[in-house]
């Protein structure tokens, strides 16, 4: 079983899409083995997105992630990293396929509703950033 981190970002939380996003995972046989709501502060957001520190969008991204609470989850399943990324859709919702989470719930490239790990190594770092072993069921 593979694990990945998923984040429901502040825009989707604010718009009331938590339940619909979780239902999408469950309908696709993706198991949620840990979940909590957190409100990132600038230091927390900058630490999580440190890999993007030199990118021009870093400041806007970290500020956006501090705008309100987020829901962080550990998802588990066969090939779950790729499956979650397919469910999320393209980063830019304008380019996302119909029915994907970003097409359904995102409003812009920055306010794109959800985050998901892109590789096993990234998933390990990201899961460890938000959860300790005792918080993960299964």
JOBELHU-V443267 format. One record per pair of residues at least 6 apart in sequence whose ideal C-beta (glycine too) atoms are under 7 Angstrom apart, sorted by the first residue. I is the first residue (numbers start at 1). GAP is how many residues later the second one is. D is the distance in Angstrom with one decimal. If there is no record, write none. Layout:
BEGIN
i->I gap->GAP d->D
i->I gap->GAP d->D
END
This chain:
BEGIN
i->1 gap->75 d->5.3
i->1 gap->76 d->6.6
i->1 gap->77 d->6.9
i->2 gap->75 d->6.8
i->2 gap->76 d->6.8
i->2 gap->77 d->6.3
i->2 gap->78 d->4.7
i->2 gap->79 d->6.0
i->3 gap->71 d->5.6
i->3 gap->72 d->6.7
i->3 gap->73 d->5.1
i->3 gap->77 d->6.7
i->3 gap->120 d->6.1
i->3 gap->124 d->6.2
i->4 gap->71 d->5.1
i->4 gap->76 d->5.1
i->4 gap->77 d->4.6
i->4 gap->80 d->5.4
i->4 gap->112 d->6.0
i->4 gap->113 d->4.5
i->4 gap->119 d->4.6
i->5 gap->67 d->6.7
i->5 gap->69 d->6.3
i->5 gap->112 d->4.9
i->5 gap->118 d->5.8
i->5 gap->121 d->3.9
i->5 gap->122 d->5.0
i->5 gap->125 d->6.9
i->6 gap->67 d->4.6
i->6 gap->69 d->5.3
i->6 gap->78 d->6.1
i->6 gap->108 d->6.5
i->6 gap->109 d->6.9
i->6 gap->110 d->5.3
i->7 gap->63 d->5.3
i->7 gap->64 d->7.0
i->7 gap->65 d->5.3
i->7 gap->107 d->6.5
i->7 gap->108 d->4.0
i->8 gap->10 d->5.7
i->8 gap->13 d->5.4
i->8 gap->62 d->6.2
i->8 gap->63 d->4.1
i->8 gap->106 d->6.0
i->9 gap->56 d->6.9
i->9 gap->61 d->5.8
i->9 gap->104 d->5.7
i->9 gap->105 d->6.2
i->9 gap->106 d->6.3
i->10 gap->54 d->6.7
i->10 gap->55 d->6.7
i->10 gap->57 d->4.4
i->10 gap->58 d->3.9
i->10 gap->59 d->6.8
i->10 gap->60 d->5.9
i->11 gap->96 d->6.5
i->11 gap->100 d->4.1
i->11 gap->102 d->6.1
i->12 gap->9 d->6.5
i->12 gap->93 d->5.1
i->12 gap->101 d->4.1
i->12 gap->102 d->6.6
i->13 gap->55 d->6.0
i->13 gap->56 d->5.5
i->13 gap->57 d->6.2
i->13 gap->58 d->6.2
i->14 gap->54 d->5.5
i->15 gap->90 d->7.0
i->17 gap->88 d->4.9
i->17 gap->96 d->7.0
i->18 gap->53 d->5.7
i->21 gap->80 d->6.0
i->21 gap->93 d->6.6
i->22 gap->10 d->6.8
i->24 gap->63 d->6.1
i->24 gap->77 d->6.3
i->25 gap->7 d->6.3
i->25 gap->50 d->6.2
i->28 gap->55 d->6.7
i->28 gap->59 d->6.2
i->29 gap->48 d->6.2
i->30 gap->45 d->5.1
i->30 gap->47 d->4.7
i->30 gap->50 d->5.9
i->30 gap->53 d->6.5
i->30 gap->54 d->6.8
i->31 gap->44 d->6.9
i->31 gap->45 d->4.6
i->31 gap->46 d->5.8
i->32 gap->41 d->5.3
i->32 gap->43 d->6.1
i->33 gap->41 d->5.0
i->33 gap->43 d->4.8
i->33 gap->103 d->5.3
i->33 gap->104 d->4.8
i->33 gap->105 d->4.6
i->34 gap->39 d->6.5
i->34 gap->40 d->4.0
i->34 gap->97 d->5.1
i->34 gap->101 d->5.2
i->34 gap->102 d->4.4
i->34 gap->103 d->6.5
i->35 gap->36 d->6.6
i->35 gap->38 d->4.5
i->36 gap->36 d->6.0
i->37 gap->32 d->5.0
i->37 gap->34 d->5.2
i->38 gap->31 d->6.6
i->38 gap->32 d->6.1
i->38 gap->34 d->6.2
i->39 gap->29 d->6.8
i->39 gap->30 d->4.7
i->40 gap->25 d->5.3
i->40 gap->26 d->5.2
i->40 gap->30 d->6.5
i->41 gap->25 d->6.3
i->42 gap->20 d->6.3
i->42 gap->24 d->5.8
i->45 gap->17 d->4.0
i->45 gap->20 d->4.3
i->45 gap->21 d->5.3
i->46 gap->16 d->5.2
i->48 gap->81 d->5.6
i->49 gap->9 d->6.6
i->49 gap->12 d->5.9
i->49 gap->13 d->5.8
i->52 gap->6 d->5.1
i->52 gap->9 d->6.7
i->60 gap->50 d->6.2
i->61 gap->49 d->6.8
i->64 gap->46 d->5.7
i->64 gap->47 d->6.9
i->72 gap->58 d->4.6
i->74 gap->53 d->5.5
i->74 gap->57 d->6.0
i->74 gap->62 d->5.5
i->75 gap->9 d->5.9
i->76 gap->62 d->6.4
i->77 gap->6 d->6.6
i->81 gap->36 d->5.9
i->81 gap->38 d->6.8
i->81 gap->39 d->6.7
i->81 gap->42 d->6.1
i->84 gap->32 d->4.4
i->85 gap->31 d->5.5
i->85 gap->33 d->6.8
i->87 gap->13 d->6.3
i->87 gap->14 d->5.8
i->88 gap->12 d->6.2
i->88 gap->13 d->5.0
i->88 gap->14 d->5.7
i->88 gap->26 d->5.2
i->88 gap->28 d->5.3
i->89 gap->7 d->3.2
i->89 gap->8 d->5.5
i->89 gap->11 d->2.7
i->89 gap->12 d->6.1
i->89 gap->13 d->4.1
i->89 gap->14 d->5.4
i->90 gap->6 d->4.4
i->90 gap->12 d->6.6
i->91 gap->18 d->6.6
i->91 gap->21 d->6.0
i->92 gap->17 d->4.7
i->93 gap->9 d->4.4
i->93 gap->10 d->5.7
i->93 gap->13 d->3.8
i->93 gap->14 d->6.9
i->93 gap->19 d->5.9
i->96 gap->6 d->4.2
i->96 gap->7 d->4.0
i->97 gap->6 d->6.4
i->101 gap->12 d->5.9
i->101 gap->13 d->5.1
i->102 gap->10 d->5.3
i->102 gap->11 d->5.6
i->102 gap->12 d->6.7
i->105 gap->8 d->4.1
i->106 gap->6 d->4.2
i->106 gap->7 d->4.1
i->117 gap->6 d->3.7
i->117 gap->9 d->5.2
END
